Amino acid sequence: MKGYVKSSPYFFRLIGIAMIVGVVGLIVLALLFPAPLQEPATLSVVPNPVKSAWFLLWIQELVSYSALMIYPVMAGALFFLLLPWLPLAAPSHRAVWFPRNQRLITGAASVVFLAIVILTLVAFFFRGENWSLVSPF
């Protein structure tokens, strides 16, 4: 094991510090910015449009085009579930950002990520009454 650094305590200490900083940061943000929750739901007053939580808006946007658009979402979930077994490349001996032998996987994951971000922004800012496209300005 020449040339390797033990993960304990060096790596785990770094992970512990990062976790503490992350949790404290989230607590501070939660105290400074309260959650934008609406009043309790009533069937007599339904907002138009009823939007999902921000992290599900992209799926709601896709399904607004066609109910069959849920199948690409399920295929994407299967793709990401199988992602560790897709490259079929020899294991690397060091960590590398965007390795050359996995360009296809990296490109596909980047395209899916950008599509989700764009669909979320469209659903959040450009959808109005009856889910019609509106200008946010």
Steps between C-alpha positions, in 0.01 A plus 500: 500500500783733419402852398158491668380715789282337765143623489473500876538755654592736214209447262235434765599810693450706183160336439395571860596866475318536168187340651504733801548808281220385269252432782578829675465683167161340436379587850608863458328522161184341642494757781561795266265396219177333614342241271250655256212282614145589409203492734344160577327349197124532461295348219290815463802718409744330263781718360534511124743356399577252773874446475710222646794556726791661315693171474206329323401788271697363207294179505179703518622706204573188295164341581324825403608432139374141499419236759733265313799718593521317832668213314817699414517596868484133598760412233728775633461367853594152376799648315629667816430187703716295262765770456768331714496198267477686167859613435644147492848652506798380694511641853712810524785532746431864579203731504451708186233757416330414170720211388545456126382140496161600646408798281170347390380445856621844612331667203171317553493586871580866423223523238246348741609740774465804272159383376376464859626849592340659191166323551498603868565865412228499232246346739596730787518836322314466168180315595188696589130441533380170351866408448533738204835652403536855633780753515652548844575867424 
